[in-house]
Amino acid sequence: MTSLSGQKVVVVGGSSGMGLGCAEAALAAGAEVAIVSRDNAKLEAAANTLDGKVEVFSVDIQQEDKVQELFSKLGSLDHLIITASATAGGPFLKMETAMAKNFFETKFWGAYFCAKYAAPNMSSTGSITFVSGVSSRRPMKGLAPAGACNGALESLSKALALELKPIRVNTISPGIVDTPLYDMMPKERRDGMFEASAKVLPVGRIGYPKDIGDLAVSLMGNGFISGTTLDIDGGNMIG
């Protein structure tokens, strides 16, 4: 098992879903963890479920000055993973432009700001991990902004792997994962979608936050992976 003993991990989006899965996995590997989210109530609730040394920070990562202030407070760190996202789904011609812009403001620009202000404080053996998604390379109707944003993150990751070296920069690209982002759907519809997706995936199931957390910790601990996008999609790209 990967050991992160004595290392500090910052999880942006760590109050729920994939981010919470990453925080749990990092703590299990022996790290000190800071979780960041906009919603203070969700942060406190998440912290109460975590076993280990956890700090919480309520920050809107769309605001560059607040992100700069956050990493000034955090000081030195070893690893950063950004799972924070928003929602922007629907037909391209009917979707409100403001929704697409908000998606980019959170998932791309928020991640950009976090990387920019974390990197100067990071260990030379540290890492930054972005989270994209399969829609960047397997386009889906109704997910044009998501596909475009995910592709932008993957491209940014490769550029930063060169520019920030020896800090390692990678991207995790998940397929369908059971997270609170789907809670807005009626339960029957959501469960039906999960079941249908599981049937067509080679692994026979959808993903869970623990799957993402386990991969994130592996990336943090492997000093020979950088500039790479790793699929964790149950075989979606070949299905």
N, C-alpha and C positions, 0 to 999 in steps of 0.2 A: 504493500500500500504506500502511496506517495505521502511523504511527511513534509508538512509545512511548519513544523515546530519552530517557534521564535520568529516567524514571519508575519507581516501585517498585510491583510487583504481587505480591499475596499470594494464593496458590491453596490453599484449604483442601480437602483431598482430592486433592492434587496428585501423589500417589505412583503413580497408575495411572488407566487409563480416561479419562474425559472430563477429569478434573483434569489429568492428565499432558498431554493434548492442548492444554489451555489454557496450561499452563506452556511447552510447546514453541512455541506461537504467540506468546506474549508475549515470549519470548526472541528469536524471529525478528524481532519488531518493535522490538527494541532495548532492552527493559525489563530492569531488575534484578528477579529473581524469588525469592520465598520460597515453598517448598512445605511444607504442613503435613499430617500424618497421624498416626494412632496407632501405626503399625507402623514402627519405626525401620529395620529391615532393608529393608523395601520403599522407604522414603525414600532410603536410601543407594543402593540399586540404581537407583532412578529418577534420582537426581542424576548418576549415572555415565553415563546415556544422554543427558543434556541438554547442550547446547552453549551456554555462556554463564555469567554470574555467578549462582549459585544458592546460597541458604541453605536449610537443612532444619531443621524443628522437629517433634519428636515430642510430640503433645498429644492427649489425649482431649477432644474438644470437647463431650462431654456434661457435663463438669465446669466449671461457670462460673468458679470461681476460677482454674483452669488457663488458661482462655481469656483472662481478664483479665490474667494474668501474661504470657501470650504477646504480647499487643499492647502491653503495657508495654515488653517487650524489643525488639519490632520498631520502635517509635518511629514516625516520620512515614512515611506511605505515600500512594500515589495511587489504587490500585485494589484491590478485594477481590472475589474470586469464590469461591463456596462450592459445591463439587460433591459433598461428602461425603454418603454415604447408607448405608443398611443394606438388609436384605431382609425383606420381610413379604408373602409370597404364599400364597394358598390359600383355600379356602372360608371365608366369614365365620363360620359357625357352628362350624367345627372348628378355626379358627386359635387358637393359644394367645394369650391377651391380652398376655402378656409380650412376645411377638414384635412385636405392633402398637405397644406402648408404646416398645420399644427403637427402632423405626423413627422414631417421632416425636421421641424423645430425641436421636437423631442428626441427622436431616434437618431437622426444624423447630427444636427448641430449640438444637441446636448452631449452626445458621445464625443464629438470633436472638442468641445470645451473641456470635458473631463480629461481627455488624453493630453491636451495642451498644458493644463495646469497641474496635472499629476506627475508628468514625466520628469520635470526638474527635481522632484523630491524622491524619485524612485531609485532603488538599488540597481547597480549595473547588471545584476543577475535576475532582475525582475521582469514582469511581463504585463502587457495590456491585452485584454481580450474583448473584442466586439462581438455582438450577436446579430446576425443577419437573418436569413431564412431562405428556403428553397425557391421562393418566388423570384429570386434574382436570376436564376438560370432555368427555371421551369415555370414560365409565365402562366398565370391563372386569371381567368375573367373576374373582374371586380377587384383585383388587387394590383392595379397599375402603380399607384404611389408606393405600395409596399415593395414591389419588385424593383422599382427604380431606386428607392432608398437603400434597400439591402445591397444592391449592386454598388452603390456609392460607398457604403461602409466597407465592403470587401476591397474595393480599389484603394480607399484611404489606408486600410490596414497594411497593404503591401508597400505603399509609399512610406508609411511611418516605420515599417520594419527596417528600411534602409536609412531613413533620416534619424531615427532615435537609437540606432544600434549602439551598444550591445543589448539594450532593452529589447525584449522579444515582443512582437506584435502579431496577433493572429485573430482569426474570426471563426466563431462557431456558427454553423448554418443549420438550425433545427427544421424538422418537418412539423407535423401537427403534434402539439404537446398540450396536455390537459392543464390549462392555467385559468386564472380568474378572468382573463380577457374574453373568454367565451361565456361568462356568466350572464352577459346581457341577452343571450339567446334563450328562448323558452327551453326548459329542461328536456322535453321530449325531442325537440328538434336537435338540440346539442348532442344528446345521447345517440340519436340516429346517425348524425354526422360522424361521431367518433366510431361507431360500430361499422359504418360503411367504409371508413378510412382504414380501419384495422384489417378488414377483409382483403383489401387490395395491396397491403404492404407485405413484403416478404417476411418480416418478423412476426406478422399476425397480431400486432397491437399498435396502439398509438404511444407517443412518448409521455414521460412524466418528468416533473422538475428534477427529481433525483438523477435521471439520466444525464441531464444537462450539467448538473453540479459535479457529477463524477468525471465527466469529460473536462470541465473547466479546471478541476484540481489536477488532473493528469497533465494538462497543458502548462499549468503553473510550475509543475515539478520537472518538466522535461526541458532541459536547457538547449536542446538541439532542434527545436521546432520554432520557426519564425517565418512570417510572410505567407502563411498558409491559411486557406479556408477549409475547415473540417466539417464534412457533412455528418449530421446525427439525425437521420430522418427515417429510420426503419427500412431503408432501401428504396425510398421514394424516387430517387433519381434514376433507378434502373427498373422500377415497377411499371 
